[in-house]
Amino acid sequence: MRIESGEFIRAAFSEQDFLRDARPQIAFVGRSNVGKSSLLNRLLGRRALARISSRPGRTQAINYFLVNSNVYFVDLPGYGYAQVGKAKRQEWARLIERYFAQGEPQVIQLVDAKVGATPLDIEAFEYLEASGCAPIVVATKSDKVPRGRHRAQMARIAAALEMPDGDRVIAVSARTGEGIQELWRRIEVALGPEARERSAH
């Protein structure tokens, strides 16, 4: 997809802030500090469109980015560890549940390539599958895994998540650009021909 524009639109702190127009939505989910913001910036060719922090829990709302005026990239708060209290994490969880209840976005689930699929990643994948989202799974920070171990590590992540036969994990690196084109191809397929046609103009 040729990226002609990408802009931050809204931070949703409650259900009333959700965007509900006809545009498709691509939601990015993953553990805190897995690299969602870095991946978003790399996909969109922007250095600082999505804010990046080394501190887990930086994303504290559902953030909407409008791409080429016709599709939303949606950055969800990270699940798992964050330097906030239990009450705040529960609040985020309720917000995310309400977000998925209001529609069925295409979901991209991020897993740390070096760490592998944690119990929280497995729980999230099962939740997304049960919600009918059929997530695309990408392993971020793949440059931190030795090249000779890539195939085996991706297979381990797929096995831990019990991904359907035929699905595979895409190894990506926001730093080197590995896997970015393949991920874009998967996103374009998910968007369908009508959205792809709009994005080409």
Secondary structure, DSSP 8 states (H G I E B T S, - for coil): -----EEEEEEESSGGG---SSS-EEEEEEBTTSSHHHHHHHHHT-SSSS---SSTT---SEEEEEETTTEEEEE---BS--SS-HHHHHHHHHHHHHHHHT---EEEEEEETTT---HHHHHHHHHHHHTT---EEEEE-GGGS-GGGHHHHHHHHHHHHT--TT---EE--TTT-TTHHHHHHHHHHHHHHHHHHHHT-
